């Protein structure tokens, strides 16, 4: 491996920063471009992509704006990939173009396209969750983890620690997967903590309906038993 002294390394960096290519510097030192590239990386110099070589910059260098045609100092141009490492149009012209009604319409169209494709991606993701059991279980685990973090609960479960039954074990209603519909539906599968104080830990979770979970969280078993007995006593 060819080793360069401090003076040579300084010269390599200087040449590259003023526009010399890897190959031209390598020719000067009688080596291949690989050790030149290595030195530049070691010195923290970003290697230009192929085809992005810059022209050597003179003191008080100017550049002609492609829009207004004026010859202006480099400071009048935003940095870019053009000649001298600057954009082709001056800052003044660039601002005028961005403020024009035509450009505003282009930006609006671009935003609408992004929303359209983003919406399509979201629909595909939703469809995958609904069709793939494991994907939906992972979705339930992610939601449970967020709740655990907010409430400061223990959490060590994975999607392999539970199954989604066909019907709610408590209410007997069919469980239906819902994704991205806002609030959970009564028949949505819900990951429930059997003993709430233990958190989302292995052996302390099962899947019931969202409706059953709401009832369970708001009414204790004694109250439910009393209600059932009173309903039966009144002939319901």
Beta strands, then each sheet from edge to edge (+ up, - down):
strand 1: 62-64
strand 2: 71-73
strand 3: 77-79
strand 4: 86-90
strand 5: 189-193
strand 6: 205-209
sheet 1: 1+ 2-
sheet 2: 3+ 4-
sheet 3: 5+ 6-
end
